[in-house]
Amino acid sequence: MAAMMYQPTFDPIESLSDEQLQQAIADRLNKQLNNKDVADQTAQFFMDYLLNWQAETVPVEQVESILAFSFGNRVAPNGNQHPGPMNEAIADTVVTLYRRTAVPVYAQWEVAEAIGNRIPACDLHAIYPRFSGKGTMKYLCTLGVAEKAVSIAGGVEGMGKTAVVAFFEHSLRTVDTARDAGVDAYLPQGLEMPKQFDPDSGQAWTRDQQTYVMHEIRTRATNERDRIIKSKKSEG
């Protein structure tokens, strides 16, 4: 007698809809936390910021400026920082997009340095870190880079519809953060963002995908926490 093969009772190809998944997460959290409002809000955050890594895109033909964010670096034995391969890949992507658009480029300094003279100086605006009164460098956060670009452009109107170029796992947050700064920001449609990690990056959290995903989740959660605190203050 031939052995009977196991037949699954569900189609493994079929998956939950976003709405069903969000409700399942909310139900699970409500059972754990016994607070429906918190469970619903947290499930919404999971769907929007933890289970989503794709930013909204814009057709290249509509792009009026480019905003490039750095990712990682390389540190020389003497302590000097260099762009490193990930920023070089971001720079290559910026150059490819610029050749199709010929619009102003606002690039964090690591990316601008890797671009070099491949974009005319009149169109390439490097964004450098701030320096304290004691001469020590204060690294710009993602929001700081976006705000500096807006300042250089003379306001968000000067940037217009902006294509963000960033490392893939960083790209959704860079678009969201640029929007927080008032920029009409998107990823460029049809252009793949760099995604090859550098195991020798000077920033330990950017050396591999698993480590960076956890870093990104922590950062997104911190941003959401800060938004909640701000909203509670405004209500008070």
C-alpha positions in Angstrom: 0.0 0.0 0.0 1.5 3.3 -1.1 2.1 5.9 1.7 -0.3 8.8 1.6 1.3 12.1 0.9 0.4 15.0 3.3 -1.8 17.5 1.6 -1.8 21.0 3.2 -5.3 22.3 4.1 -4.3 25.8 2.8 -2.7 27.2 -0.2 0.8 28.2 0.8 0.9 30.8 -2.0 -2.1 32.6 -0.6 -1.3 35.2 2.0 -3.1 37.5 4.4 -4.1 40.9 3.1 -2.6 43.9 4.7 -5.8 44.6 6.6 -6.0 41.0 7.8 -2.4 41.0 8.9 -2.8 44.3 10.7 -5.9 43.1 12.5 -4.1 39.8 13.5 -1.2 41.9 15.0 -3.6 44.1 16.8 -5.5 41.1 18.2 -2.3 39.5 19.4 -1.1 42.7 21.1 -4.4 43.3 22.7 -4.3 39.8 24.3 -0.8 40.6 25.6 -1.4 44.3 26.7 -5.1 44.3 27.4 -5.4 47.7 25.8 -7.2 47.9 22.4 -6.2 51.5 21.6 -2.5 50.8 22.3 -2.7 47.5 20.3 -4.3 49.2 17.3 -1.9 52.1 17.3 1.1 49.8 17.6 -0.2 47.5 14.9 -0.5 50.5 12.6 3.1 51.5 13.4 4.2 48.0 12.6 2.5 48.1 9.2 3.7 51.5 8.3 7.2 51.5 9.6 8.4 48.0 10.5 6.9 45.8 7.8 7.3 48.4 5.0 10.7 49.2 3.4 9.4 50.7 0.1 9.1 54.4 -0.3 6.8 56.2 -2.7 8.4 56.9 -6.1 8.3 59.7 -8.7 8.9 59.5 -12.5 12.4 60.7 -13.3 11.0 63.2 -15.8 9.3 65.1 -12.9 12.5 65.3 -10.7 13.5 68.9 -10.0 16.3 68.2 -7.5 18.3 65.3 -6.0 19.0 64.8 -2.3 21.6 62.2 -1.4 22.2 60.7 2.0 25.5 58.9 3.0 25.7 55.4 4.5 28.7 54.2 6.5 32.3 55.2 5.7 35.8 53.9 5.9 38.2 55.0 8.6 41.9 55.2 7.9 44.5 54.2 10.6 45.1 57.9 11.3 41.4 58.3 12.0 40.5 60.2 8.8 37.2 59.3 7.3 36.7 58.3 3.7 33.5 57.7 1.7 34.0 53.9 1.4 32.3 51.6 -1.2 28.7 52.1 0.0 28.9 55.9 -0.5 30.7 55.3 -3.8 27.8 53.2 -4.9 25.3 55.9 -3.8 27.5 58.5 -5.7 27.3 56.3 -8.8 23.5 56.2 -8.6 23.4 60.0 -8.1 25.5 60.5 -11.2 23.3 58.2 -13.2 20.2 60.1 -12.2 21.9 63.5 -12.7 22.7 62.5 -16.3 19.0 62.0 -16.9 17.8 65.1 -15.1 20.6 67.8 -14.9 19.0 69.2 -11.8 20.7 70.6 -8.6 22.2 67.9 -6.3 22.4 68.2 -2.5 24.6 65.5 -1.2 26.0 64.6 2.2 29.8 65.2 2.0 30.8 61.5 1.8 28.6 61.1 -1.3 29.7 64.5 -2.7 33.4 63.6 -2.3 32.8 60.3 -4.1 31.0 62.1 -7.0 34.0 64.3 -7.5 34.0 66.2 -10.8 31.4 63.9 -12.5 28.8 66.6 -11.7 29.5 70.3 -12.4 30.4 72.3 -9.3 27.5 74.7 -10.0 25.0 71.8 -9.5 26.7 69.9 -6.7 26.1 71.2 -3.2 28.0 69.3 -0.5 26.5 69.1 3.0 29.1 69.0 5.7 28.8 68.2 9.4 28.7 70.9 11.9 31.7 71.7 14.1 31.5 72.6 17.8 33.3 75.6 19.3 36.1 73.3 20.3 36.6 72.2 16.7 35.2 68.7 17.1 32.9 67.4 14.3 29.2 66.9 15.1 27.7 64.4 12.7 24.5 65.5 11.0 21.5 63.3 11.6 19.2 62.4 8.7 16.9 65.3 9.5 19.9 67.6 9.9 21.0 66.8 6.3 17.5 67.4 4.9 17.2 70.7 6.7 20.7 71.8 5.5 19.7 71.0 1.9 16.5 73.1 2.3 18.7 76.0 3.7 21.1 75.8 0.8 18.2 75.7 -1.7 16.7 78.9 -0.1 13.6 77.0 1.1 11.6 73.9 0.1 10.3 75.8 -3.0 13.8 75.9 -4.3 14.0 72.1 -4.2 10.7 71.3 -5.9 9.9 67.6 -6.4 13.0 65.9 -5.0 14.4 62.5 -5.8 16.2 60.9 -2.8 19.1 58.7 -3.3 20.2 56.5 -0.3 21.2 53.0 0.6 18.1 50.7 0.1 17.5 49.8 3.8 17.9 53.5 4.8 15.8 54.9 1.9 12.3 54.8 3.3 13.3 56.7 6.4 15.3 59.3 4.4 12.2 60.0 2.3 10.0 60.2 5.3 12.5 62.4 7.2 13.0 64.7 4.1 9.2 65.1 4.1 9.3 66.0 7.8 11.6 68.8 6.8 9.0 70.0 4.2 10.6 68.5 1.1 8.4 67.0 -1.6 10.5 63.8 -1.5 10.3 60.5 -3.3 12.6 57.7 -4.6 13.3 57.9 -8.3 11.1 55.5 -10.2 12.9 52.6 -11.9 16.3 53.4 -10.3 17.5 50.7 -7.9 19.1 51.9 -4.7 22.5 50.5 -3.6 22.2 47.5 -1.3 25.7 45.8 -1.0 26.9 46.1 2.6 30.5 46.8 3.5 31.8 44.5 6.2 34.7 47.0 6.8 32.5 50.0 7.3 33.6 52.4 10.0 30.1 52.4 11.4 29.5 49.0 13.0 25.7 49.1 12.4 26.2 49.4 8.7 28.4 46.3 8.1 25.6 43.8 7.4 21.9 43.7 6.7 20.8 42.0 9.9 22.6 44.5 12.2 21.4 47.4 10.2 17.7 46.3 10.1 17.7 46.1 13.9 19.3 49.6 14.0 16.7 50.9 11.6 13.8 49.4 13.5 15.2 51.0 16.7 15.5 54.3 15.0 12.1 54.2 13.5 10.6 53.3 16.9 12.5 56.1 18.6 11.1 58.6 16.0 7.6 57.3 16.7 8.1 57.6 20.4 9.2 61.2 20.0 6.1 61.9 17.8 3.8 60.5 20.5 5.5 62.6 23.2 5.2 65.7 21.0 1.5 65.1 20.3 0.8 64.5 24.0 2.5 67.9 24.9 0.5 69.7 22.3 -2.7 68.2 23.7 -1.8 69.4 27.2 
